[in-house]
Amino acid sequence: MSGTPTTWERWIDPDADVAYRRLDADGVAPDGAGGLRVAPAALTALADAAFGDIAFYLPAGHLDAIAAVAADAAASAGERLVAAALIRNAVVAAEGVLPVCQDTGTATVFGFKGEAVRTGADDARFLAEGIRRAWAEHALRSSQVAALDMFAEADTGDNLPAQIDLRAVPGAAYRFLFLAKGGGSANKASLVQASKAVLNEAALEALLAAEIDRLGVAACPPYHLAVVIGGTSAEANLAMLKLASTGYLDTLPERGSPEGIPFRDRGWEARVLRLARDSGWGAQFGGLHLAAEARVIRLPRHAGSCPISVGVSCVAHRQARAKITGEGVFLEELDRNPRRLLDRVAAVPGATDTIDLDRPADAIAEDLRRLGAGWLVRLDGDVILARDAAHARFRAALAEGRPLPDYLLRHPVYYAGPARTPEDHAIGSLGPTTAQRMDAYVPELMAQGASRIMLGKGPRAPAVVEACRQHVGAYLAIPGGAAALFAQENVVASEILDFEDLGMEAVRRVRLRGLPALVAIDPSGRTAWDRRNAGCPKAP
């Protein structure tokens, strides 16, 4: 890289507030001429260790912010319940068996390779091998699908391919940022192709308020919320968005310059946090804590273009920095002691009403009608796990004149796809997926008597609300981000019933015990979302 003032890497201190541990990895040595030789095997070992760690441990400080929500007297009852579940989930995951989230994510690597570092190899290939090993060694979920033609797809089986972006920078060190990005949070990134007209306080705040409200809660808040304004292209803007959401750009200057230095605006960060708070979405079940923190980055731009992006990193804030220097291979030390926070969430009350799911849908619906939307409950009984690919097959069966499977008529449906099942466990990490992805199927299925009781995360479309009213159905929102906890404490048994070829999207019957939930849509068509602000949930 040129090292000019517009090169953002020169303004970053990647070691700021980062504690590292040294890995036992061979093959790194100075070359005697001020450079560094790195054996490709060291890259594989580093990627293996990094993705193994971030599947089970979270960065220092992240869990403290979540625990603060549980302790906030102004937080809603739903927010406090979610925050307590997230802390308990981290404790379970830190045992190193059940990953912190069922969607163990798209493996992403940002590498910044010093010009004096030599590997003599295709670095991306050896990093990918480390990623493959991490998925093979742990009970992680393969979420990547390969396109066989324009529409047919198949699970790749090893969670590859990964996103690996390598850059050349000055120096004799090789630095990395490893991420596991789940589909739910990745889907919430938005890009607005704006212009100079939006670069005033009123217009920019109005645009950001609308984009923040659009985020909703399906991506598992409290969020690490990022905004990037400007950029030499849309793709350059979006690359910076992902880095901003991780905190990697935190040491940028706080003011710009005529040379085009990118900078961080703390004043607008405070405004963005206020907009998130005022949205009312809260930490999943309504309230104040949609965002735990915000980053606003301003970039130079073409005079005729002003890309503006908004995105999040969710409560599964899975990331780690690493470096290879003449002293060895080092990986960020993550938070391995979430148990220290249990006392701070011990007093958070849970739901008192239990819903027996092992009854006809009419009986379940009557209980949910009586309690009403916005009520916190616990769920006992059998449910059917089915999500995107299975629902596409259900629709195809109806289109071909074939009947729906009996299990879909007899049991509630839970939109979820688990991680691999560890030995001596009923199931792998299991949390809800974004329910909106199944919205298009609901009216047709409910008209056939199926899917009348649904479980998932996030809000639903108006057509789903109307289907619940018309067919006496209901939707229950499950806290997102507590997959390890739910697998260990709330799943008694699991078996595959159908579509085994779909891998993690196979249809399963799962027996639940005490799973916490919010009555999000009741059979009268009432919802836990107040339309006053285009869909913010009421605090229960």
BELJO-V588705 format. One record per residue. N is the residue number from 1. SS is DSSP state (@ for helix, = for strand, . for the rest). PHI is phi as a letter, one per 40 degrees, with the letter a starting at -180 (NA if undefined). NEAR is the number of other ideal C-beta (glycine too) atoms within 12 Angstrom. Layout:
BEGIN
<<N SS PHI NEAR> <N SS PHI NEAR>>
END
This chain:
BEGIN
<<1 . NA 18> <2 . c 13> <3 . g 15> <4 . c 16> <5 . d 19> <6 . c 25> <7 . c 21> <8 @ c 39> <9 @ d 33> <10 @ c 23> <11 @ c 30> <12 . b 32> <13 . b 18> <14 . c 35> <15 . c 19> <16 . c 16> <17 . f 17> <18 . b 30> <19 . b 19> <20 = b 29> <21 = b 24> <22 = c 20> <23 . c 32> <24 . c 15> <25 . b 30> <26 . c 18> <27 . g 25> <28 = b 34> <29 = a 22> <30 = c 20> <31 . c 17> <32 . g 11> <33 . b 10> <34 . g 17> <35 . b 23> <36 = b 31> <37 = c 26> <38 = b 40> <39 . c 25> <40 @ d 29> <41 @ c 26> <42 @ c 38> <43 @ c 42> <44 @ c 34> <45 @ c 32> <46 @ c 49> <47 @ c 47> <48 @ d 34> <49 @ c 38> <50 @ c 47> <51 @ c 47> <52 @ c 33> <53 @ c 37> <54 @ c 46> <55 . c 47> <56 . b 41> <57 . b 37> <58 = b 44> <59 . c 39> <60 . d 25> <61 . g 23> <62 @ c 37> <63 @ c 41> <64 @ c 27> <65 @ c 31> <66 @ c 48> <67 @ c 39> <68 @ c 28> <69 @ c 44> <70 @ c 37> <71 @ c 24> <72 . c 26> <73 . c 15> <74 . c 16> <75 . c 33> <76 . c 34> <77 @ c 33> <78 @ c 44> <79 @ c 43> <80 @ c 42> <81 @ c 40> <82 @ c 52> <83 @ c 44> <84 @ c 38> <85 @ c 44> <86 @ c 53> <87 @ c 44> <88 @ c 38> <89 @ c 45> <90 @ c 44> <91 @ c 35> <92 @ c 33> <93 @ c 48> <94 . c 30> <95 . c 25> <96 . g 21> <97 . b 26> <98 . c 43> <99 . c 53> <100 . c 56> <101 . b 52> <102 . c 51> <103 . c 46> <104 . c 44> <105 . g 41> <106 = c 33> <107 = c 45> <108 = b 39> <109 = b 44> <110 = b 37> <111 = b 39> <112 = b 33> <113 = c 35> <114 = c 30> <115 . c 20> <116 . c 24> <117 = c 38> <118 = b 25> <119 . b 31> <120 . g 15> <121 . a 23> <122 . c 15> <123 @ d 34> <124 @ c 27> <125 @ c 23> <126 @ c 31> <127 @ c 45> <128 @ c 34> <129 @ c 30> <130 @ c 40> <131 @ c 46> <132 @ d 28> <133 @ c 28> <134 @ c 40> <135 @ c 35> <136 @ c 20> <137 @ c 24> <138 . b 33> <139 . c 36> <140 . b 46> <141 . c 44> <142 . c 36> <143 . b 41> <144 . c 32> <145 = b 26> <146 = c 18> <147 = c 13> <148 . c 11> <149 . a 8> <150 . c 6> <151 . b 11> <152 . c 11> <153 = b 20> <154 = a 18> <155 = c 25> <156 . c 25> <157 . g 21> <158 . b 29> <159 . g 39> <160 . c 32> <161 . c 24> <162 . b 36> <163 = c 27> <164 = b 30> <165 = b 25> <166 = b 29> <167 = b 26> <168 = c 21> <169 = b 27> <170 . c 21> <171 . h 25> <172 . b 28> <173 . b 32> <174 = b 43> <175 = b 38> <176 = b 47> <177 = b 42> <178 = b 44> <179 = b 43> <180 = b 48> <181 = b 43> <182 . c 45> <183 @ c 31> <184 @ c 45> <185 @ c 44> <186 @ c 30> <187 . c 25> <188 . c 38> <189 . c 35> <190 = b 32> <191 = b 27> <192 = b 30> <193 = c 21> <194 = c 30> <195 . a 20> <196 @ d 17> <197 @ d 15> <198 @ c 25> <199 . c 21> <200 . a 14> <201 @ d 13> <202 @ c 13> <203 @ c 20> <204 @ c 32> <205 @ c 24> <206 @ c 20> <207 @ c 30> <208 @ c 40> <209 @ c 26> <210 @ c 23> <211 @ c 35> <212 @ c 40> <213 @ c 30> <214 @ c 30> <215 @ d 44> <216 . g 41> <217 . b 54> <218 . c 45> <219 . c 46> <220 . g 52> <221 . c 50> <222 . c 47> <223 = c 48> <224 = c 47> <225 = c 47> <226 = b 46> <227 = b 48> <228 = b 48> <229 = b 40> <230 = g 40> <231 = h 32> <232 . c 23> <233 . a 20> <234 @ c 26> <235 @ c 16> <236 @ c 26> <237 @ c 38> <238 @ c 30> <239 @ c 34> <240 @ c 43> <241 @ d 42> <242 @ c 37> <243 @ c 41> <244 @ c 43> <245 @ c 43> <246 @ c 41> <247 . g 38> <248 . c 42> <249 . c 37> <250 . c 32> <251 . c 24> <252 . c 32> <253 . d 24> <254 . b 21> <255 . a 15> <256 . c 23> <257 . a 17> <258 . c 9> <259 . c 16> <260 . g 22> <261 . c 25> <262 . c 40> <263 = a 34> <264 = b 35> <265 . b 29> <266 @ c 21> <267 @ c 19> <268 @ c 29> <269 @ c 30> <270 @ c 18> <271 @ c 26> <272 @ c 40> <273 @ c 30> <274 @ c 21> <275 @ c 33> <276 @ c 42> <277 @ c 34> <278 @ c 23> <279 @ c 38> <280 . g 34> <281 . c 47> <282 . g 44> <283 . c 49> <284 . g 54> <285 . b 51> <286 . g 40> <287 . h 39> <288 . b 33> <289 . b 41> <290 . c 48> <291 = b 44> <292 = c 39> <293 = a 35> <294 = b 39> <295 = b 42> <296 = b 41> <297 = b 50> <298 = b 37> <299 = b 39> <300 = c 31> <301 = a 30> <302 . c 19> <303 . d 11> <304 . c 11> <305 . b 25> <306 = a 32> <307 = c 34> <308 = b 41> <309 = b 40> <310 = b 41> <311 = a 39> <312 = b 47> <313 = b 46> <314 . c 52> <315 . c 47> <316 . c 49> <317 . c 43> <318 . c 46> <319 = a 42> <320 = a 46> <321 = c 41> <322 = a 45> <323 = a 39> <324 = b 45> <325 = b 28> <326 . c 24> <327 . c 17> <328 = h 27> <329 = b 37> <330 = b 32> <331 = b 37> <332 = d 38> <333 . c 24> <334 . c 37> <335 = c 33> <336 . b 23> <337 . b 19> <338 @ c 35> <339 @ d 21> <340 @ c 18> <341 @ c 32> <342 @ c 23> <343 @ c 16> <344 @ c 26> <345 @ b 37> <346 . c 18> <347 . c 14> <348 . c 33> <349 . c 16> <350 . b 28> <351 . c 33> <352 . b 16> <353 = c 24> <354 = b 24> <355 = b 39> <356 = c 23> <357 . c 39> <358 . c 22> <359 . b 22> <360 . d 20> <361 @ d 33> <362 @ c 18> <363 @ c 22> <364 @ c 39> <365 @ c 33> <366 @ c 23> <367 @ c 28> <368 @ c 43> <369 @ c 27> <370 @ c 20> <371 @ c 31> <372 . g 26> <373 . c 37> <374 . g 30> <375 . c 34> <376 = c 40> <377 = b 41> <378 = b 30> <379 = b 44> <380 = b 28> <381 = h 33> <382 = c 32> <383 = b 45> <384 = b 42> <385 = c 47> <386 . a 46> <387 . b 43> <388 @ d 31> <389 @ c 34> <390 @ c 42> <391 @ c 38> <392 @ c 24> <393 @ c 27> <394 @ c 36> <395 @ c 26> <396 @ c 18> <397 @ c 23> <398 @ c 22> <399 @ c 13> <400 . c 11> <401 . g 8> <402 . c 13> <403 . c 15> <404 . c 33> <405 . c 27> <406 @ d 16> <407 @ c 28> <408 @ c 39> <409 @ c 22> <410 @ c 26> <411 . b 35> <412 = c 46> <413 = b 46> <414 = b 48> <415 . c 45> <416 = a 50> <417 . b 46> <418 . c 44> <419 . c 42> <420 . c 33> <421 . c 30> <422 . c 27> <423 . d 10> <424 . g 11> <425 . b 27> <426 . c 27> <427 . a 41> <428 . c 42> <429 . d 47> <430 . a 50> <431 . b 54> <432 = c 50> <433 . b 44> <434 = c 35> <435 @ c 40> <436 @ d 34> <437 @ c 31> <438 @ c 41> <439 @ d 32> <440 @ c 20> <441 @ c 39> <442 @ c 39> <443 @ d 28> <444 @ c 26> <445 @ c 35> <446 @ c 37> <447 @ c 19> <448 . c 25> <449 . g 21> <450 . b 37> <451 . f 45> <452 . c 41> <453 = b 51> <454 = b 54> <455 = b 52> <456 = a 45> <457 = b 49> <458 . g 45> <459 . c 38> <460 . b 43> <461 . c 26> <462 @ d 21> <463 @ c 23> <464 @ c 38> <465 @ d 33> <466 @ c 22> <467 @ c 33> <468 @ c 38> <469 @ c 26> <470 @ c 18> <471 @ b 31> <472 . f 25> <473 . b 41> <474 = a 52> <475 = b 49> <476 = b 50> <477 = c 50> <478 . b 49> <479 . d 47> <480 . c 48> <481 . g 49> <482 . b 46> <483 @ c 52> <484 @ c 46> <485 @ d 39> <486 @ c 48> <487 @ c 41> <488 @ c 30> <489 @ b 28> <490 . b 41> <491 = b 39> <492 = c 25> <493 = a 20> <494 = a 31> <495 = a 21> <496 = c 26> <497 = b 25> <498 = a 25> <499 . f 30> <500 @ d 16> <501 @ c 17> <502 @ c 27> <503 @ g 31> <504 @ c 42> <505 @ c 35> <506 . c 30> <507 = c 38> <508 = b 38> <509 = b 33> <510 = b 41> <511 = b 28> <512 = b 42> <513 = a 25> <514 = g 27> <515 = c 42> <516 = c 47> <517 = a 52> <518 = b 54> <519 = c 44> <520 = c 49> <521 = b 48> <522 . c 35> <523 . c 36> <524 . c 23> <525 . g 28> <526 . c 26> <527 = b 33> <528 . c 43> <529 = b 40> <530 = c 22> <531 @ c 17> <532 @ d 13> <533 @ b 25> <534 . f 21> <535 . h 30> <536 = b 33> <537 = c 43> <538 . c 29> <539 . c 30> <540 . c 35>>
END
